């Protein structure tokens, strides 16, 4: 794993990084649970788009910490009030927090 600051963003390199593995697992779980949640959800598409964006960034092997945190805010805003998704969302939040704060 290699971590470097590029401008104002912090990028983490490495598919084998346990943080990347944990976040991919958490994103996958939330995506599955969101798909299984059949009730009307006004911001479902936003949540799905952000989950897909996070997954793509992780697959590319260089997630930006600031981008991950921004995606987390959008996802939480979209599904945060749905108690059925609360545990999966909390898992995503904890996995994003493993990356630490973005570079100042």
N, C-alpha and C positions, 0 to 999 in steps of 0.2 A: 504494500500500500504506500502511496506517495500522496502527500498533502502539500498544496502550495497556494499562495495568495496570488491571484491574478487581478491586478487593479484593485477594485473594492470587493471582489468576491473570493470566497474560499472554495476550492475544488478538491474533492477527495478522489483519488485514483485507486482502482482495484476491485474487481468482481469478488475476490475472496475476502474482502474486508467484512468482518462479522456484522458491522453496522449496516452495510449494504444488504447482506443476507437477511437481517432482521427486518429492515424496511421493506424489502421485496415481499417477504412473507406477510407482513402486516398489510401492505397495500393490496396484495392478492386476496387476503381474507376480507377486507372491507369491500373490495370490488364484488366478491361473491355474495356477501351478505346484502349489499345494496341491490344486486340483481335479483335476489330472492325476496326483497322487500317489495311487495306488490301494491301497497297503498300509494295514492297520489303523492308525489313529492315535487314541489314547484321547481326546486333547483337541482333535480336529479342529474340533468345533463352537465351542469357545472361540475358537480362532484365526479361524475364519470370521466369528463374531460381532464380534470386535474389528476385523478388517479392514473389515467393513461399517460399523462405527461410525466408524472413522477416515475412510473414504470419505465418509460422510454429513456429517461435520464439515467436511471440506474442501469439499464441494459447497455447504455453507451459507456458506462464505467466511470463517469466523471460528474457526479451530482454536485451542483452548487448549493451550498448550505443556505444561502439567502433565498434561492429559488424553492428549495424544499420547504422552508418556513412559510413562504408566501403561498405555496400550494396547500399547505396544512391549514392556513387561515381560511382559504376559499372552501376547502372541503368541510371544515368545521362549521363554517357559516351555512353551507348547503345542507348538512345532515345533523348538525349539532343538537337539534331539538328532538331528534328521533331516538327514543330510549332503546328501541330494538337494535340500533346501530352503535350505541354508546361504548360497549366494550371493544368493538373492532376499531372505532375511531380513537379510543384511548391508546390502543396498541400502536396505531400509526403515530400518534403524538409522541409516545415514549420512544419509538424508533427514530423519529426525526430529532428528538432531543439528544440522542446518542452522538450526533454529529457536532454538538456544541453550538455556540453562537457564531453568526457570520462575522467575518473580519470587519473591523470598524472602517 
